[in-house]
């Protein structure tokens, strides 16, 4: 708290979409920190491959959506520490809302916690004052905007600028009420989640498959490959769950699938080496043809999907990021517009493009953690890329879907030949 006093702040809204974190020494929003013990030994978790089903009950003290806790306040950090049976291990749950920071910032908070702990353990507490000071001041974003601008792509611009009664009301209500509604809506989805691993060997086989259609396939990132393959897989699985087949003629020719591809933009803003750890995520919303996505996955159809996403992933430069920040800054309530659109859709998908920061560097003095995992509850149709437990081999993929859709994902022959389920 001494290093990161922002976590003692409160979320304040003007009622027109402007949301701020206000820190008042006379009105502290005490963070949630809970310590528990469990009768479950570490060996049981390890033997189960750290499957969610083996975890103690109640690990996650905050849900996937930002809402008020038991005391009626939105906490800016929730920590739950569980000491396993006979002191055999420690389980640490950490949740920080996107109001405050993004995945990169989350990792920096964890890293700082580890640094402070090691200094205390070595009786060097005074050295804490020498650690770099983090900032959450979004003024740094405005200060680093490019002098040039490039147009925001049409679907993203339309989504963020076309207002409606629901989105405007959603921006007007309090963050607490907004969070309550979102948590109820997402809870009713009963989304199913799984963690998969895609190895370097699988990526190599994908590239060889695509080489005849894309000669420069070695320049295509694993992120781009997974975006294309995961989107096709979810679209195909939704088709089967809906009782349709690819060639039954039931799908309108102009049917599309909204996909929000979310990028981390520190590099584009030139602040990757600064101490700013606030939220710099930027979504690009694209609408590929659903007919093309639902086509059986082979070299030709996957290559076509890769080319569909080329403009989405290859044009993330400083001018575009600056234009996006201008668009949002000039329309404080616009952040609710993509939320209301995607939450109401049973098919709209979100894909976090950048691999989440390596949480395995979180060392409290006893080496790297045995396992790092997202929580199981999440909104449907989301894909996150995570650092693999074996940091030298591939990427872990966290995917969510409605239960009927996930059932088909797990039967999708092409997906399961590339992505091996962890749990």
Secondary structure, DSSP 8 states (H G I E B T S, - for coil): --S-GGGG-EEEE-SSS-EEEE--TTS----EEEEEE-S--HHHHHHTTT-GGGS-TT--SS-SS----TTSS--S-EEEEEE-GGG--EEEEEE--TTT--HHHHHHHHHHHHHHHHHHHTT-GGGGGGS---B--THHHHHT--S------HHHHHHHH---HHHHHHHHS-HHHHHHHHHHHHHHH--EEEEEEE-HHHHHHHHHHHTTT-TTGGGS-HHHHHHHHHHHHHHHHHHHHTT--TTSS-S-TT-EEEEEEEEE-HHHHT-TTSSB-S--EEEEEEEEEHHHHHS--SHHHHHHHHHHTHHHHH---HHHHHHHHHHHHT-GGGHHHHHHHHHH-SS-EEEE-S----GGG--SSS-S-S-----S---SSEEEEEE-SSTTS-EEEEEEE-HHHHHHHTT-HHHHHHSEE--
